[in-house]
Amino acid sequence: MATSTISTTTGQVEFFIAPPAGERAYINANASTQTGQRERNYSHELKEIAIENVRGQESDFTLDSVGFQLVHRPAKHTAFVDEKEIQQEYYPDTVELLKSVTGANRVVIFDHTIRRRLEGHVNDEPDKRQPATEAHVDQTTKASIDRVHRHLPADEASELLKRRFQIVNVWRPISHPALDWPLSLCDYRSVDVEKDTSPISLVYPDREGQILGVKYNPNQKWKYFRGVTPEEAILIKIFDSVQDGSVAVFTPHTAFADPTTPAGTPLRESIEIRALVFYN
């Protein structure tokens, strides 16, 4: 694994500000063809926060304790240019990774996102997905349950929902270490769930999903693993049906511009798999 002597850096992160007068927060899932932006009715505040490099402490950060986990697991597929090959080669490898780390008996991948950073481009441009700059969680409880119904037959979904299930993302750099715009993750134990998060409707042409916006709280503890390599992956818990206080339920996360990134560092390239994880 890569190592680093840098213990803490800083980053500017966008945090959620609710729309006025108690309006339901929403954002369109697709960008406008005219503006390249996604319509929304809420805003952000930019905060500079401390982000601790937890390299060398990997064993202290697990999916159930904090909501995220770094693993060393080289992928067999490394090109990430052909969608069909990604699904045929990388998906099965990721399924086995998730099963081996979590002990789950079934994993269903439902999509992935590739991000290749381009100078001067914004996140909302079609086919040029850029690192996300706002703190967020990809699914709410409602949206997570809806995902099970959406991606599995009705009879299977009803049975699977009787047992523990999760949504876990698998984030991996492509071709070179992710020193440029790395991923920052918030320790779930430092999150005030009621005060720090708020649902945002994700509006598609034919349906609605939900994500969680994350509000700024100085008590939040943000971490990162400096220089994650393509031979490593970060598992990010998006949802857990176990909500009795015994495990982390989700992980707020975002990308950030690390001021300690050396000049001339290759721009970030990454793939993020999203998966339903089921247990007996």
GIPE-V195629 format. One line per field, one symbol per residue. ss: DSSP state (H for helix, E for strand, - for the rest). phi: phi as a letter, one per 20 degrees, with the letter a starting at -180 (. if undefined). psi: psi as a letter, one per 30 degrees, with the letter a starting at -180 (. if undefined). Layout:
ss=???
phi=???
psi=???
//
This chain:
ss=-------EEEEEEEEEE--HHH---EEE-----------E--EEEEEEEEEEE----HHH-------EEEEE----------HHHHHHHHHHHHHHHHHHHH---EEEEEEEEEEE-----------------E-EE---HHHHHHHHHHH--HHHHHHH----EEEEEEEEE---------EEEE-HHH--HHHHEEEEEEE----EEEEEEE-------EEE-------EEEEEEEEE------------EEE-------------EEEEEEEEEE--
phi=.fcbefebccbecedfcffflmfffbbffdfffedmdefbdcccdecececeedgndgfeccgeecobbecebgefecflcdgffgfedegfffgfgffffenfdbccedabcdccfcfnddfefgmcfdgfddfacfbeggfffgffffdcggffgfffffdfbcdceddcfdmbgeeelfedceggfeeegfeecbfcfdeegdacdbcdfdefbfefdecbdfmfdfedbdedfebbffcdnebfebcfbaebeefefffnfgffcbccedcecdcf
psi=lllkfkekalkkkkkkklllhgkkklkkeklkfefglkklglalkkkklkjkjgkfgeffjlefefflkkkjikkekfehfjeeeeeeeeeeeeeeeeeeefglfkkjkfllkkkjkkkfklffkkghklkkfkklkfkleeeeeeeeeeflkeeeeeeefflkllkkkjkklkflkiekilkkkkjefgkjeefflkkkkjjleglkaklkkklkkffkjklljkhklfflkkkjkekkfjhgfflkeljklllljjfgkkkgkkkkklkjkkkkkkl.
//
